[in-house]
Amino acid sequence: MHQHSSADHGHTHHDSHGHGHHHAHHVPLDVSRVQRAFLIGVLLNAGFVVLELGYGFFAHSLALLADAVHNFGDVIGLLLAFGASALAQRAPSARFTYGLRGTTILAALANAVLLLVVTGAILLASLDRLRGAVAVDSQLMIWVALTGVGVNLVSAWLFMRGRKQDLNVEAAFVHMAGDAAIAVGVVVSGIVIGRTGWLWLDPCASIAIAVAIVWGAWGLLRESLHLAVQGVPIGIDAPAVRAFLTERPGVRDAHDLHIWAMSTTENAMTAHLVMPAGHPGDEYLETLAAALDERFGLCHVTLQVETGDGSLCRLAAEHSV
């Protein structure tokens, strides 16, 4: 995940041990707009879930019921992301020195797990229905699914902006766009059932929905798990960051490089710079931190300057932590 955040007016300070800290006051694209999008998305989709569940039972359509269960999972996911987005704005404290930014990663992970659990339930019901076909009200199925196309397209549009800056917003967009496509599939299967009487097509459509959910959820699960265990965020090339550091004037070597995500929108980095000529001063560190933010999306950078040859540092060895 790569954020192109501008270099904010951060501040750099160092102590007698030659540590430089850059705290870029990184703010997501538009937090209030994103939270508003989540809230509208929750209300739209919750209303549609109630409608779809009711008509799904009435029409005896497993495809509609499967889509309703899927949409309910999305409502829970949107609520998780909305709550995490609000918690991420909490100021750092003595106990949570990064604030609660990490809750956005947990929300993305919970969302992915929830979608996979929902999929299991849909598959079991679909396989059971394949063993015994049930008459379906295809006309009702078509109209409800068409409503779903509209609701999901509007919801996806809400998350169009900002989806490249935040994994949770991207997840919401992918889910809503995918839901619109799934609803189109339900419309098509309803039309075919109405014209041919192929009742087996209804559970087959719900199986296709389950496959589509797994396809979308698997990528989200992998990326959120990756961030949860402090992996280098996708889109950031750690060797390129190291090379960039060692190419700076006065830097002989860079070691103890660590890059991780503080949230789904903010990335942090720490490194030791071996600078035999001496500490380069605040302005140098500030400029370097701003360049790392601009080039790699690293908004919270901590640099430790070592003025010897680096041999005294117990973290100088490769792979030491």
N, C-alpha and C positions, 0 to 999 in steps of 0.2 A: 504494500500500500504506500503510495507515494503522494505526499501533500506538497503542493507548490505554495508554501506560505511565504509571505513577504518578510523581510528582515525587520522585526519590530524594534521599537526603541527600548531595547533591553539595557541591562547594566552589567558591567563586569567588575569583579573585585578579586583581589588575591591576598593571601596571607603570607606569613614569613616562610612557609614551606613551598611557596611558588604555585599555589593552586589558583586557577582562574575559573570563575563560574559565570556562565551567561544564562540569564533567565529571560528568555523572550516571552513577552506578554502575549502568548498565542491565543487567539480567540477564534472559535469555529466560524465558518462563513457567516451564518446568521442564526444564532441559537434560538431566538424567539420565533423566527419563521419556521425553523425545523420542528420545534415543539408544537407550534400551531398545526403544522402538517400532520404530525403524529396524532394529535387530538381529533382533528377532522377525520383522519383515516380510521381511527378507532370507532367513532360514532357512525360513520357511513357503513363500515363493514359489520359492526355489531347489529345494526338495524337490518342489514341484508341477511345475516346469519339466521336471525329469528324468522324472517320471511321465507328463506330457503328451507329451513328445517320443517316449518309448518307445511309448505307446499310439497316438499319432498315426501313426507309421510302421506299426504293427501293423494299425490300422483303415483305413489308406490315406486318412485324412481331412486334407485340406489346411487346413480350418478349424481343426482341433486343432493342426496344426503351426504355422500362422500365429499362433494364440493363444499357443503355447509360445514362439515367437520374440519375440513382443510381451512376454510375461511375463519372458523373459530380459533384455530391454531394461530392464524395470522393476527387476529385481534389480540390474543394474549401476547404474541411477539411484539406487536406495536405498543402495547401497554408497558412491556418490559423495557423497550427502547426509549419510550417516553419518560419512564421513571428514571432510567439510567442517565438520560440527557439532563434531567433536572438535578440529579445527584452530582453529576460531573461539574456543576456550577458552584458547588459548595467550596468555600475557601479552605486552604490547607490548615491543619491544626497540629498541635504537639503530638497527637496520636496518629493522625493521617497526614504525613508531611507532603504528600502529593495531592491532598484532597481526596475525593472519591471518584476520580477520573476512571479508575480501573473497572468501575461497575459497568461501563459501556461495553467492555470486552466480555464480561460475564453475561450481559444481556444478549449479546450476539451468540454466545455459546449456548445459552439456555434456549434461545429461539431455534437454533439448529437441532438440538436434541428433541425439543417439543415437536418439530415438524416430522422427524423420523418416527417418533412414537405414534403420532397421528396416522402416518402412512401405514404402519403395521396394522392398525385397527381397520383401515379402509380395505387393505388387501384381504384380511380374514373375512370380512363381510362380503366382499366381491366374489371370492372363491366359493363361499357358501351359497350365494345367489346363483352362481353358474350351474350348480347341481339341480336347482329347481327354479325355472323361469316364472316370473310374476308379471301379470299384465301391468302396463305402464300408461299413464295419461300423457301421451307424447306432446299434445298441444300445450298443456300446462307446463310441462318440462321445458319446452322451447321458450315460452314467455318469461319464465323465472330466470332461465339461463341468460336470456337477452338482457334482462335487468342487471344480472351479474356482470355482463360485459361492460355495461355503462358505469356501474359502481367501481369496478376495478380499474378502468381506464382513467377515471377521475382521480382515484387514489394514486395511481402510478404517476400521473401528471404532478401531483402535490410533491412527489419526491424526486422529480427530474433534476431540479437544482440542488446542489450540495451532495449529490450521491458519490462524487469522486473524492470528497473530503472525509467521508465518514462511512465506516463499514456498516453501521446500523441503518443509515439512510439508504445505502446501496442495497442492503438486504431487503428493506421495505419496498424499494423500487422493483427489484427482481421478482419479489413475491407477487406484487400487485400486477405487474405486466404478465407474469406467468399465469396468474389467476384469470386474467382477461382471456388469454389464449385457451386455457382450460374450459372456460365458460363457452367460448366459441365451439370447442369440441363437443360440449354437451348439447348445444343448439343443433349442430350437425347430426349427432346421434339421434336426437329427438325427431328430426325431420325424416331420417332414414327409417327409424322404428315406425313412424306414422305411415310411411308409404309401403313398407315391406312386411311389417309385423315381426321383425327379427328381435325378439325380446332379449336374446343373449347379448345383444349389443349394449344394453344398459350396464350390466356388470363389467363388460369389457371396457366400456368408457371409463368406469371408476378405477379399473386397474391401470389404464393409461394415465389417469390423473395421479395415481399413487407413484407411478414411475417418474412422472414429471416433477413431483414434489421431491423425491429422493435425489433426482438430478440436480435440482437447485439447492437442496439442503446440504448435500455432501460437500460442495465447495465452501459454503458458509461454515460448516463444522470444521473443516480442515484449517481454514484461515483463522477462525476465532480460537481454536485450540493452539495454533501456532503462536498467536499473540499472548494467550493465557500463560504459556510456559516461557514467555519472554524471548521468543524467537525474533530474529531480525525481521522487521515488517516487510511484507512482500512489496517489491518495487524499489527497495533500497539495497544497493550493491555494497556490502561491507568491504571487500577488497578495494573497490573504487574509492571508498571513503578513506581507507588507510593510505592508498596511493596519493590522494589529494592532500592529506596531512603531511606526508613525508616530502612532498614537492614544495611545501611552503618555505620561504626564505628563513634560514637559520635552523631549520629542523633537520637533525641528522637521522632520527628514527622516531617511530610512534609504536607504542605497545599498550597492553592492557585495554584494548579497544572493545567497548561494549555498546551495542545498539539495541534498544527495545522500545516497545510501545507503552506509553503511560495511559493511553486511552485509544479509542478507535479513530481519533483525529490528531493525536499529538505523539511525536516520537522524541526519545531522549538518547543522548550519547555521552559516554565518558571515555577519556583517553589520556595517556601519559605522553608528553612530547619531550624528547631528548634534545636540548638546545645548549650545547657547550659554550656558546658565546655569552650566555647569561639570560636572565629573564627579559623578554622583549617589551614588557610594559602593557598597561591596560588597553591602550588603543589597538595594539596588534591583536590581542585576544578578542577584543570586541569585534574587530573587522573579520577575523577568522570565524567566529561564532555566527556572525551574520551571513557569511559566505556559505557555511554549512547548512544554515536554515534555507537560504535561497536555492542552493544547488541540490540538496538531498532531502529537504523537508525535515531537518533535525532542529526542532524549535527549542529544546532544552539541552544545552551543551555544557559539560563540565570538563575543563582541561587542566591537567597537572603538568607543570613545567619542571623538568629535571636538568640541572645545569652541568652535571658530570657526563660520564659516558653511558649512563644507564645501568651499569653493572651492579650498583648498590640496591637497585629496586628489586624486591622479592617477587614482583609481578611481571618482570621483564621477560621471563621465559614464555615461549609460545604455549598456548592452551592453559596457562595458569589462571586461576580465578581467585 
